[in-house]
């Protein structure tokens, strides 16, 4: 603190009471750089520094400030004085709200004089509150890199193309609906990121960006791509940018580059296909039934399917985006493919786009089938010839395998993987400070034949154990099968040799090997328990309803092998999973579904459809998982608050008190379950199925006698005319997107049932609304169905006419009765 004060030239009065100041002078002003964005009061330090040492500050070429700083407005006025500035970063996102989300910066504009910074080449305004691009930016003559991602931009200026030196532009995560034609004037632009916007079309001028090698249009609403993007440039391969609605493209003998809306890219070299070939593609949510991940694998992407399967190519290259496993160390990322019989890993290179931070896995393929990206234990491999060889682990160089001469008659391929395990993990899982273990070693080969001579393996001794203090009676060498279900103590079957830090032994066949140091007698049981906790579980969501109170539901997430024991344990108090199916997650797929602050269970969140409550969970892969819970109880429409928290991975810093009380043991990977209350729902139309149309409806009258009724028969007549417009009509009637999607899913492949369910669902919800008929007419008109609107109006007019006639008849009868009475009295 004293050094900082001296650097700034501040007196003793500023050296106290500023606990959040930079710790060292070097972290603040270093040569021509000034990095103050990491400090909560960085703008205050900048203002003081400018006041006391102005001569040095105006020479700064690289400046970083946080736009979450409350003094940013004052600071902006000084920036035009920094004439030598080459890089300016005014980013938000440094502060977080109570839910842990990044807070956008307060920046909404820039001073006009910023346009006078003639040397500025790099400008980063990401994570701010810009709704329009400040006009001064267009006057920066040297600007090469511009980042305005995570703002609220709805359009770019018409003269945006005046930034003639721009080579990189990122407007990711904005609200752009279109692009100016002048964007085609950016002749030197190399990287353009417009992902996660609201673009519906692109101007033809985009095709003029001949130097643009990276164009990201994923996450938009594009229904077509300009022809100019598909045309071949002189001396270059044809480039295809496919919108989200496309599912195929054509490859010719000339080759091409293809970019899908989801970010996947392909490179087909010239001659890859001899004849024009139509390639079909789709991305799939991974199905545990067909994708068999190994115990310690983590899924990082969706599945890409390319058809026709099995077609041979000449080294087609694929780039697949994937979620970065930032919390996993000593692992590697590979693309895995299916040959039609088994899965195999491809030689993969990974890269991170410098500006957008997106991760891509790059590989070459010779055939088409299914592809996905996984994180696995680092795999070292070598070919073992007849003269023998030596294989080391790159994760732990102390682990090596020696193959002596004559070990094999034919060259075979051997693979080695290592899972490091800390002493803290062993102690936490076993609850025994005396248990220790070496790294877990897995050896495999491409041959089914054992080696002709023993293979020599060197493992480090468990932590804290050396050749000097070794008690050999406590040392156990364990051998496990490939699934880790059984662990046999083979200490007596091998000859163990010890050095100061290593144990050495010989084997003839491969699988798992594990060196333990413990006083426990049955080491295999401990090893199995630890291994199960270290592996990536396959888990199931199950939903159980309490027998005495069907509205109370217990949602649980448990490892797959514990589903049956859990159901058996709870069967006396709960029934289930009924009628919910168990939702499977992949082994290693991390997920968070934390509603610890209370979630309002109403018609929209989560979805309540046909008496079913749907909980939707999102994993870090953006794979949607759903649980459906139903109850036969007739419910009313009020929402009920409840809590449910599931965790799989590191426990968050802040967890609900109820959930923390239910946590048992020191397990860092834990799963919490909390009961919730289902809302009481009204029965929905179409809930009872019956002939002839699959639905059975109770009596229904919409409207009132004076304005006219729509009966059940009328609605059935209207439904027959709706056709494929039912979704648009449903939305205009006020149904939610979730309701529309669920209606389509529940009645998939049956258009008539989709229409009936939509129309009668709306009718049930609005049966007591006196204006519901007029709303129906308006919705039909807004949906472009004037014909149906006219039919409804005709039905209503007939109903009103009948009503007036009935009133007249009643009036005449009353008159006649009165006259008869008078005559009788006379």
KOLRO-635551 format. One record per residue (C-alpha): x, y, z. Coordinates in steps of 0.1 Angstrom, whole numbers, plus 5000, padded with zeros to 4 digits. Example, Ala and Ser with C-alpha at 12.3 -4.5 7.8 and 13.67 -1.06 7.14 Angstrom:
2
512349555078/513749895071/
***
This chain:
826
500050005000/502850245008/504650164975/501350244957/500950564975/504450664967/503950574930/500950794928/502651074948/499951064975/500451175010/499950985042/496351075043/495750835013/497750545026/495150435050/491550345046/492050205011/492149825016/491149754980/494049934964/496549764941/499149564961/502149674941/503249954919/504049724890/500449594888/499249954882/501550144859/504149944841/506050124814/503350224788/500649994803/498050084828/495849784840/493249894865/490249684855/490949424882/490449674910/486949774923/487950134924/490350144894/488850464880/489550644912/493150534910/493250644874/491950994882/494451044911/497250914889/496251154861/496151444885/499551374902/501551224872/499851354841/502951364821/503450984824/499850894820/499351074787/502150854773/500250534781/499550314751/497550024767/494750104791/492249874808/489349994830/486249824844/482949974832/481349844864/483150134882/480850414894/483450674884/483650564848/481650864835/484251104850/487050904836/485750894801/486251264798/490051224803/490650944778/490851174747/493951334763/495850994759/496851064723/499350774722/496650514732/496850204710/494649964730/491550064751/489549814771/486349934788/484749594797/481949514821/481449174837/483949224865/481249244891/478648974898/475148984912/473848774941/473148484917/476748484904/475848624870/478148884854/476849234856/476949444825/478949764826/477250104827/478750224794/476050354771/478050594749/481550744744/482651104743/482851234707/486551324712/487450954714/487350974676/490551184677/492650894691/494550844658/496750564671/493950344686/494050004669/492249784695/488949874713/487049634736/483649744748/482249404757/479749334785/478249684785/474849854779/475349994744/472150004724/473750194695/477350194683/478950534694/479450744662/482950844673/484150484667/483650534630/486250824630/489050604644/491350584614/493650304627/491150074643/491849714635/490149524663/486649604676/484749394702/481249494713/479949154723/477449114751/475749444746/472249544734/472949664699/469949634675/471649774644/475049894631/475550244615/474950264578/478550384572/480050104593/482150014563/484250334568/486350134593/488550034564/491449884585/489149654606/490449294606/488449164636/484949244646/482949064673/479349154680/478448824696/475448824720/473649134709/470149194693/471249274657/468349214633/470149314601/473449444588/474249754567/475249704531/478449894538/479749594557/480949454524/483449744522/485549594550/488049464525/490749344550/488349194575/489548844585/487348744615/483648824618/481648694648/477948774647/476748464667/473848474691/471948764675/468548804658/469748824622/467048704598/468848774566/472248904553/472949154526/474449034494/477449254501/478649004527/479948804498/482549084492/484448994523/486948784504/489648794531/487248684559/488448334569/486348314601/482648384599/480448274628/476648314622/475448054647/472548124670/470648354646/467248334628/468648304593/466448114569/468748164539/472248264530/473048514501/474248344469/477348564471/478648364500/478348044481/480148164450/483748064444/486348324447/489248334423/491748064432/489747964464/487447684473/483747744473/482447834507/479047734520/477447894550/474347704559/471447854579/469747674607/466947534586/469247344562/470146984567/472246904536/474847034511/476446914479/480146824475/481646814440/485146704428/486247074431/485947054469/484547314493/484447464528/481247434547/480147614579/477047494597/474847734618/475847544650/479547634644/480747304630/483047344599/484147104572/486947114546/486546894515/489746914495/489646904457/489046544446/487446444479/484446324460/484646194424/480946274416/478546524431/477446384464/474646514487/475746514523/473046514550/473846614586/472146664619/473146714656/471646474681/471346474719/473646194730/471845864737/473345654765/472245344747/474545394718/477345614731/479345414756/481745654774/484445504796/484345554833/486445864834/485346024802/483446354801/481146444773/481846784757/479546804727/476446684710/476546404685/477146494649/475746254624/476846264587/475146064560/475445854539/477345634564/480445464553/481245674523/485045694518/486746024514/490246164511/491046314545/487946534551/488646774579/486146854606/486147134633/483647074662/482947324689/482947194724/482447294760/485747354778/486247124808/487947404828/487847214861/489446894848/493146864848/495646624833/493246514806/493046554768/490246624743/489546394714/486946344687/485345994690/483645834660/481545524654/482545284626/479245094626/480544834651/482545024677/483745364688/487345484683/489245804690/490646014662/493946204662/492746544674/494146894676/492447154698/492447534695/490847824712/489848124691/491848404706/489048664705/485848474710/487348224735/485447934717/487047594718/487247384686/488347014681/489946954647/490446604631/490646434598/488146154588/488045894561/484345794565/481045934577/479045824606/478745974642/481146204659/481346364693/483946534715/485046384748/487646464775/489546144785/492446054806/495746134788/496645834767/500245754759/500845474734/503645304715/504245014692/505944714708/508244534683/509944204689/513044364702/511044544729/510744914739/510045154768/506745344775/506545644798/503545834812/503446204802/501146264833/503546104858/507046034843/507745824873/505445564858/507045354831/506545014814/509544814801/509044554773/512044324771/513344164738/511243864727/508143994745/506043954713/506243774680/504344044661/504344424666/501444524688/500044864700/499944934737/498145224755/498845364789/496545594810/497045734845/494545874869/496346084896/494746064931/495546294959/496046174995/493246415005/490746234982/491645894995/491346015031/488046185024/486445885007/487745615031/487545835063/490845685072/494045885075/496045565073/494945475037/497145595009/497345494972/499545544942/498245684909/495745444892/497345284861/495445144831/497244934805/495544804773/496644654740/495244584706/495944204709/493943944728/497143734734/499143774765/502843874763/505443594758/507643734785/506843934817/506444314812/508144524839/506044804855/507345084877/504945264900/505745544926/505145444962/502045604978/502545954992/504545965024/505945615019/509545555011/511845255009/513345365043/510045355063/508245095043/506244825061/505744565035/502944395053/500844705047/501644735010/499144574986/499244554948/495644544934/494544424900/491144534886/489044424857/488244674829/485044784845/486544824880/483944594895/486344364912/489744434927/491944144935/494944154959/497844004938/500644094961/501443734969/501343644932/504143884920/507643974932/507644324944/510944514943/511444844961/513745144957/513645464977/510545594959/509445314935/507744974935/508644744905/506844424895/506244214864/502944104847/501943924815/498444074809/496944424811/494144614828/494044824860/496944824885/496845004919/499345024947/497845064982/499345125016/496845045044/496144845076/492844725062/492544355056/490044355027/491744615005/489644504974/486444634990/488044974998/489445004963/486044934948/484445194969/487045454960/487045364923/483245404922/483545744937/486345854914/484645744882/482145954864/478745804873/475845744850/472945894869/469145884868/466446134878/463545964894/460346114906/458445954935/454946044947/454046014984/451245754988/449345945015/449746284998/450046244960/450746614956/454146574974/456846464951/460346364959/462746434930/466046244933/469146214912/471145894920/473845694904/472445444880/473545134900/471645274931/468245324914/466844984924/468045004960/466545354964/463245254949/463044944972/463945155002/461245414996/458445184982/456545175015/456145555016/456345644980/455045514947/457045554915/458645624893/455045664882/454245754855/457645924850/460345744832/463845774845/465946034826/469445914820/472446144820/475746054805/478645934826/480646244833/478046494821/478146764847/474846934854/473347194878/469747234886/469747464916/466447624926/467547684962/465948024963/462547874956/460947814923/457347914915/455647604900/452947744878/451647694843/454847814826/457747734849/458147444850/455647334824/452447184836/450647004808/447846754810/448346744847/452046674843/454746874859/457846894838/461146984854/463747084828/467447064836/470347204815/473847064816/476947254806/476547104772/473147264768/471546924766/467946954779/466846684803/463246654815/461346484843/457546444841/455446404872/451646344873/449046314899/445446204895/444346454922/441946714909/443847044915/443147404915/445247654897/447347824924/451047804923/452947634951/456547724961/459047454967/462747384965/464847134947/468647134944/470846884925/474546914923/477146704904/480646854905/482247104929/479747234955/478947604950/480247844976/476647944986/474247654991/470747665008/470647575044/468047305039/470247135013/473447165034/471646995063/470846695042/474346655030/475946355046/479646295049/482546495035/481746404999/482646684975/480546534947/477046514963/473446494953/470746664973/467046594972/464246814986/460546744985/458346984966/454647044963/452847004930/450447274920/446747194919/445647194883/442347204866/441646904843/442546974807/440546914776/441646594758/442946434790/440546134785/441145954753/438345784734/436945714699/436545824673/439146104672/441146004702/439646274724/436546294746/435246634756/432746734782/429946974773/431247314764/429747664757/431947964750/430548314753/427148394766/423548394755/423448754746/426648764724/426248414711/427748074720/430347854705/429647494714/431747184713/430347094680/431247444666/434847404678/435147064662/433947214629/436547494633/439347254641/438747064608/439747384589/442747494610/445447274593/449147344597/448547694611/447647554645/450847674662/450548034649/446948044660/447747894694/450348164700/447948444689/445448294713/447848344742/449247984747/452947974757/455747844736/456147564761/452447464758/452647464720/455847244721/454347004746/451146964726/453146894695/455246634714/452346464731/450446424697/453446384674/452646244640/448946324644/448046664631/444346634640/445046564677/447546854678/444847094665/442146954689/444446964719/445447324711/441947454705/440247284734/443147364758/442547734750/438847694753/439147534788/441447814800/439048084787/435647924793/434748194819/435948484798/432948684784/435248814755/436848484746/434848454713/435948794701/439548694711/439248384690/438048594660/440948834664/443548554667/442248394635/442648724616/446148784630/447048434619/445948514583/442848284586/440048534577/438048234564/437848084599/437148424614/434248464590/432948124600/433048204637/431348544631/428548364611/428048104639/427848394664/425348584643/423148284640/423348234677/422448594684/419548574660/418248264677/418548434710/416548744699/413948514684/413648324717/413248654736/410448754713/408748424718/409048454755/407648804753/404548704732/403848424756/403948664785/401548904767/399148624759/399148494794/398348844807/395448894783/394048554793/394248644829/392448974824/389648804804/389148544832/388848824858/386148994838/
***
